[in-house]
């Protein structure tokens, strides 16, 4: 990861470490600060941080090399990362990226010759409703087209700091198309806390149990059970963690909740602290949402001034709780709760063995509640309006409402809030998707719903998911959708376990082989074996679900795979005979002996099946 001979600029490492209390648990945040100040993570900075934090150098190096947004070599003054989510791909990402490179004479994956610009791709950045999009120096730039690319290129040529760029480039729309109880305006900060204090901790748990609130991050674990288990768990301290690392491609609901209704989320975290006896909470904000940091810090500062955070909240002696924001650094795996906790502790975000679970042994080995942004918002509404109100929405097994991040081939992409149980067909009608052939619900790790199943319902008992709703019209190639997802999982595997590290790479390579027209029935059988290994032997949920897109696409759209098969038996991916074409051109030979296949058909006397060319010797 780190260079061996580089002299960092004056990064003032002592001040950065001091600002984070000299605590090694804040290593990821410290590394972010160093890179923002220095533009890189040079080897000498790694050495100095290890010394100041009292850590082995390899420990700092491991964290610095794990996260996608950290790099040892300079990416110039402008780092431009185009999102390669499948929605961005179908909306012209490749063409726009090529156009940008041509405008500035750039090569993908390399810094420009003048050291000014670096361009590459990155995974989903939470802007599927405004695709194609990019990250420029960590800030979201939505709705790219050639006009915007021209403007960006001009700003780069003029070497203008981002602060002087036209603000319109960074305007991210909320696109709330259908609001419901969670997205309704008019909430007064602290309302839910008033209600929670009146109910008391046990009363809040009773309302949550009556509401049958289940986690909105995808797993659907019952919130009352998680909170009560954490409340009873012994420990020197209890913690509340809000998981805002929504890295699932096609998901962006948490971005909108934090932008529009941060107080509702923070009230949910605070009443959780009231229930479990926590004094410290963390909002783990994905690195791609760097643009929300100042806004959220301002909301937290206002809440402290209003007595809604800090010591003696709302005048209640002993009710002490505060929230800190930890910014991620580009790692999809940190959406998994134990990997997130590892990252909070300044380590590479690799999932832990479970049990023990975080509710008994989480952050710093203490009982910790980890819930999704939407879950905390729901908890606040339940404390205010009651469990019976919540049960009145949704279905018997899936109470309340669900936020859907709708994107893809539809006229009105954005956020839709529905009671659980809404048919897929209804969502397609509302978003203007008249020609849909399939919907990917819950992102790549979720469920593929084909046109034959559009009467299925969004609910834990039917089609669950974290909130992504990606629409694909009949003109889209579902093989390419699955192939894009295979690249995503291979890139985002943390590398901890062999089945996932190797299996996702082999799936990606095999899908690429089929895309190149060199596939065979043999390859299809190999992929089925890999899928079984991933599902049964991987360490965590990423590996367990990494094969889902291919499995379901093969079942629902077999023709998309079959038309790419060249043979029934094994077909090599590498064309050795084709690789000799340059040599044949140089030597002027095109006889049978200059071809691998033809030469193999020659008999022992040198007589070949193909006649020699007229100019052969």
N, C-alpha and C positions, 0 to 999 in steps of 0.2 A: 504493500500500500504506500508506504512513505518513501520519499526520495532519500538517497544517501548523502547527497552533497548539495544542499540548498540553504541559503541564508534567508530567513524570513524577515519581512519588514518589522518595524517596531510595533509589535502586536500588544504590548503591555499585558503580558500573560499574568503578571502578579495582580493587576487590577481586576482582570476577568475572573480569576480564581477567587479573589476576595469577594467580588460581587455575588458569587454563588456560595459563600460561606466556607470555602475550602473543603466542601463536602464531595467526596468521590461519587456519591450517589447522583450528583448533578453533572456527571461527566458528559453526557450527550448534550446538555444545554451549554456546557463550557466549550465543547468542540464546535457547536454552532456559532457561538460568539467569536471564537478564534477565526473560523473560516470567513464569517461576515466581515471581520476587521482586516484579515490578511489576504483574503481571496483564495486561500488554500490552507491545507494542513501540512506544513513542512515537517521534515524529520526532526529538526531541532526543536520545534514546538512540541512534538510528541514527547521527546526526551524531557523537556522542561516541565510539561504537565505531569508526567509520571513522577518526577522528583517532588514537585510541589504538592501533589495529592497523595504521595506515599503509596503509589501503586506500582506493580511491576510494569515495565514498558510494554510487554506483550498484552497486558490488559487494556491499556490505552489504544494500542495498535489494533486490537481486535474490534473495539467499538468504532474506531475511525474507518476501518475497512469494511464494516458491515453495512452501513447505511448508504443508499444510492446518492444522496446529496452531498456526501463528503468526498473530497478528492485531494490527492497529494500534489498534483500538477495544476498549474494555473489554467483556468478556463477563460482568461481574458477579462475585459471590462464588462462584457455582455455574454451571459450564458442563456442561450435560447433553446428550450426543450419543447419540441412538438409532441403533443399527446398522441399515442398510437392505439388508443382504445378503438374497438371495432366501429363504433359510431363515428369517430373522427376519420377513420379510414374510408368509410363509405361516403363521407362528406368532403373528400378531396384532400386529406392531409398530405399524402405523398406528393401530389402535384404542387401544392402550396409550398411545401418544404423545399422542393427542387427549385421552384421559382425564387424563393428567398436566397438559396445558395448561389444561384446564377446572378442575382442582383449584386451580391457582395463577394463573389468569387470564393465561395467556401466549400470545404469538403466535410461531409458528415463525420462526426466523431473526432475531428481534429480542430485545434485552434488555428485561426487564420494566420497567414504568414506575418502579419504585423502585430500578432498577439492580442488582437482586439476582441474577436468574437469566437465563440464556440457554439456549435449547433449539433443537436442530437435528438433522439426520441426519448420519451419517458412513458411510464404506465399512466393509467387513468388519473386525472387531476381534479375530478369532481365538477366537470363542466360539460357533461354529455348533452345537456339541454341547450348548450350554446357552442356546439362543435362546428368546425374544428377549432381547437384552442391550443394555447401554449403557456409555458412558464418562462418568464424573462426575469432573470436574477431573483427567482423565487416568487414572483408575483403573477397572478393569473391574468391572461390576456384572452378574452373570449371572442367568438364569432369572427374568426379570421377569414379574410378574402384578399384578393390581390391588391385592392386599394389600401387595406390595413397593412399588408406586407410592405407595400411601397413606403408608407409612412414610417414604419419601424426601420426599414433600411435607411431612410433619410436621417432619422434620429441617430442611428449608429454611425453613419458617415460623419455627422456633425459632432460626434462624441459627446452628446448631451447626457448628463446624469438622468436617471429615471425620474427623479423629482421634477425635472423640467419637461418631461414628455407630456403630450396632451392627455388629460385625465380620461377622455373618452375611451382611450385604448384599454383602460383598466376597469371600466364600469361593468360590474357583474350584476346582471338582472336576477331578481329572486324568482320570477316566473311562477308565482302562486296562482294556479289556474282554478283550483277548487278548494277553498278553505273549509275547515270544520272546527270542532272544539279546540284542537291544539293550536291551530293557526289563527283563531279568532283574535281580533284586536280588542283593546280595552282592558287588558289585565293590569292591575296595580301591583307593583313590586311589593312583596311581603304578604300579600293576601293569603297565600297558602300557608305561610308560617304562622299567621294569626290562628288559622284553623287548626294547624298541627299542635300548637301549644295548648289550645283548648281541649283537644282530644287526648293529649299525652302520648308517649311512645307506644303503649299497648293499644290505644285507640286507633292510632295511625295504622299499625299492623293489622288490626281488625278490618279497617276500611279497605286496605290493600288486598287482604284475603277475600273479603266480600266482593271486591271488584274483579278478582281473579286476573289481576294484571300479570302478563307474561312479558319477558324481555323482548324488546323490539330490535335487538341486534341480529336476530336470525335464529338463535338457539331456542328461544321461547321458554326459558326457565322461569318459574313462578317467583315474582319479586318478593312477596311477603315471606316466602320460605327462605329466600337468600338473606333478606335483612334480619329475620328473626334468628337464623343460624349464626350470623355474624354477631348479633347482639349478645348471644349467649356464650360465644367463644371466648376463652380466657386470653388475655394479652395485656401487655403494658400500654398499648395504644391501639386505637381503631382508626381506619382510614376510609375515605370515600373517594372513588375514582370514577370520573366520567369519561367514557371511551368515545372520543370524537375523532377517531382515526378511521373514518369511513373510506377505506381504499378499494372496496368492491367496485369493479367497473360498472358504470351506469348509475351509481348511487350518489345523490347530492342533497338529500333531505336535511341532514344535520347541518350542512352549510347554511341553509335557509333558516332553520330553527335558531341557530346561534346568531345569525345576522338580525333577525326580526324579533326573536323571543328569548333572548339570553336570560332575562330575569326569571322567566318561567323555569328554565333549566337550572339556574343557580338556586332558586327556591327549592326545587326538587332535591338537589344535592344537600342543601342545608337542613331540610326536614329529615333526610336520611341520616345526617349527622346527629340530629336530635334523637332519632330512634336508636341508633347503635352506639351512641356515646363517643363520636369521633370529634377531634379538635382540628384535624387537618384534612383538606380535600385537594384533589388535583383534577384539572381538566387537561386531558392528553389530546392536544390539538394536532391533527395531521399537518406535516410540513407544507403541504400544498395549499393550506389555508392560512399561510403567513399573513395575508392581507387582512384577516380578521383579528389579528393579535392586538393592535392598538385599540380597536373598538371594544374588545372584550376586557382588556385591562381597564379601560375607562369605565365600563359597567361595574367592574369589581370595586374600583375606587369610589364610585358613587354609592354603591351598596354599603361600603364601610362607613362613609360619611352619614348615611341614613340609619346606621345602627343595625343593618341587616347582615353584616359580617363583622368578625372581630370578637372582642370580649363583651360579654353581657348582651347578647343579641336581643333586641327588642325589650331591653330592660330586664331580662331574665338572668339573675345571678347564676353563674356556672355554665350558662349556655354560650360557650366559646368555640368559635369555628371560623376558619378562613380557607380561602381557595387560592392555589397557585396554578399557573398555566405552564405546562411543559409542551414544548413544540417538537414534533417528530422530525425525522430527517429522511423520509422517503423509504419506508419499508412496509409493504402490504401486510406482512406477517404480524406486525404489531397490533393489528385489529383483533388478534386472538388474545384473550385477557391475560394469560400468564406471560406471553411474550411482551405484552404492553407493560406489565409490571417489571419485567427484566429491563426494559428500556428506561422506565422511570428510575430504576436503580443504577442507571449509567452503564448498562451492559448491552451486548448485542441482543436484539430482540428474538431470542430463540425460545420456543414454548417449553415450559417445565413439564416434568412428569407429574401426573395427577392420578389419585390424590397424593398429598393434601390439596384442597381447593382454596382459592383466594379468600373465601369467606371465613376460613379458619387460619390460614397461613398465607398471607399475600405480601403486600408491600413491607419490606424490611422484616419479613417473617411474622407480621402481625395480622390480625383479622381485618379483611378489606372487602368492601362492597365495590364491585365493578359493574356498572350498568351503562347502557347506551344513552346517548343524548335524548332520544325520543322517549325512552323509558322514564327518565327523570322528569321530563315534561309531563308525561301522563300521571306520574305519582303526585305532582303538584296539583293537577286538576282534580284528582281523586280526593286529596286532602281537603280541597275547597268545596267540591260539589258532592262528594260521597260515593261510596262503592255501588249503591243501587243505581245511581245515575249512569255509571260506567257500564254496568251489566246490561242496561237498557239499550246499549249500542252493540252491534256485532252479532255473533252467533253464540251458542251455548258453550262451545269450547274455545272460542276466540272472541273475547269481549273487547269493547272499545273500538277505536278507529285505527287506521293504518295510513301512514304517509307513503305515497308511491312516487318515486323519481322516474317520470316517464320521459323517454328519449327515443331517438331513432326516426323511423319513417312515419311521422305523424305531423299534422299541421300545427298542433299546439303542445309542444314539449314543455315540461315543467313539473311542479309539485301538485299532486292531487291527494286530498284526504277523503277516505271512504270508511264507512263502518265495515268491519271485517265481514266477509261473506259476499262481497261484490263480485259479480262474474267478470271474467277476463273480457268478455265481449262488450260489457258496459264501459269498461275503461277505454277500450279501443274506439268505441263510438264517441265518447266524450273528448278524446284527444285528437280526433280526426284522422284515424288510421283506417281508411276504407279498403285498403288492398293488402292487409297483413296476411302473411303466411305462417308466422311464428312469433312468439314472444319469449324472451329470456327473462324469467322472474327470479329475483334474488341474485343477479349477477352470474358470472361463470360457474360459481359453486352451487347455484340454485337449480331451477327446474326449467327445461325447455318445453313450452306449450305450443303444439302445432295447431294449424287451422282446424283440425278435426276435434280439438278439445277446448274450444273457446268458451264453452259453457261451464268450464271448471271455475272454482271460486277462490279468491285470495283469502286464505284462512289457514291456521295451523293444521287443521284436519284435512286439508286438501292441497293447496299450493302455498306453502309458507315462503318466507324470504325476508331479507333485511330491508327491502324497499325498492330495489332496482326493477324497472319494467321497460325492457329494451325491445322495441318493435322493429320487425324486419318484414319488408314488403316482398311481394312475389318476384320481384326482379333481383333480389339478393341471393347470393350463393351461400347456402347454409354450411357447406364444407369450409368456406373461407371464414365464416363466423367461428366454427370450431377450431380452425387452425390458428386464428388470432388468439383465442383463449388458451390454446396449448403453449403459445409463445409467452403469454402473460404468466402462466403458472411456472414455466421453466425459469423465467427471469426472477420471479418473486420467491422461489423456494429458498428457505433460509440455509439449506445445505447441511442441517444437523443430522438427518438420517439418510442412509443410503437409498432406501426405496424411493423416497421423494426426490432427492438430489439427482439420482441417475434416471429414475423412471420418468420424471417430467421432461428431462432432456431427450430421452429416447422417443417419447411420444412426439415432441416437437420435431425431431429429425425425421421421423416416419411420416408425419403429416406433410412436411416439406418435400419429402420424396414423392408422395402421391401428387402434390401440387405440381411437381416438375414433370409429371407424366411417366414416372418410372415405378409406379406402384403395382402390387400384385396381391392376389388372395393370401399369399404367405404373409405379407405385411399386415393385412387385416387381422390375421390370427395372432401375430406377434403383439399387436396393439391390445387385443382382448386379454392376452396374458399379462401385459403390463398393467392394464386397468385393474385386474384382480390383485396384483401385487400391491399397487398403490392403495387400494381400498382396505386391504387386510393387514398391511404391514407398516404403513407410514406412522410416524410419531404423533402427528396432529391433524387437525381438520383440513389443512391446506392439501396435504397429500391424499387424504381420504376422498376429497371432492375434486381433485385436479383432473380426473378422467371423466367427470360427469358430462361436460359439453360434448366430448367425442362419443361417449356411450349413447347419449340421447339423440345426437344428430344422426348417428349410424342407424338407430332404430326408427326414427321418424322420417328421415330423408336418405334412405339407402342409395337412391339413384345418384345423389350428389357425390358419393364415394365410388360407386361402381363404374361410373363413366371415366374415372381417372385410373382404373386398373389396366395395366398393359399386358399382364400375363397371369396365368394361374399359379405358376411356380415362381420361385424367387427371381427377382429382377434386380441387379445391382444398381445402387444409386449413382455410382461413379462410372461414367462412360470412358473406359480406357482407350477404346479405338478413337473416339472423338478427340481425346486429348492429344493424339498423334497427328491431328490434322495440320497443325503448324509445321511439324517436321516434314510432312509430305509436301507441303507447299514449298518449303525451303529447298528440299532435295529434288523436286520435280517428279517425284514418284507417286504413282497411284495404282501400282500393280497389286496382285493378291497378297504378296508377301509383305506389303506395306500396311495391310489391314489385319488386325488381331483375329477377327472371326474368320476371314478368308484363309489366313495362314493356317489356322487350326484345322481347316478342311483339306489341306494338301496331304497327299499320301507320302509314303516313305521314299518314293523315287523323285519327289519334288513336283509331281503333277498336281496342279491345283484345280479346284472346281471353277474358279473364275479365270478367264484368259488374261494374260499379262497385257498391260497397255502398250500402245505402239511405240512409246518412247522409253520403255523399260529396257535395261541391259540384257 
